[in-house]
Amino acid sequence: MTALFSLLDRPNLFFVCLFVASPAYIAVGSVFYDSWEDFLDTLRLFFQPSWLSLLRGEWSEDNWATLKLFFYLVVCLALATALYKAVKLFF
């Protein structure tokens, strides 16, 4: 993990950008998820083992929820990275 942050010039600035972009995460989340319950259900399915999802008949929902969560996290990380790059130009 430290190798990843060693690629950044200013890791502390990146953490600040992660925090500052949190309102944007909520806005992006409203595109991906209908409600907070939908998001929490996605988290439940993500952390639930796949074999249990298969036994409960939720396997396809589990795969879709995992994919949706992955893309949501990628978009949030891209927003924070874009903010980091923009702020680094000015400071």
Protein Blocks (a to p, Z undefined) as FASTA:
>chain_A
ZZmmmmpmblmlmmmmmmmmmmmmmmmmmmmpmblklmmmmmmmmmpcfklmmmnopmmm
mmmmmmmmmmmmmmmmmmmmmmmmmmmmmZZ
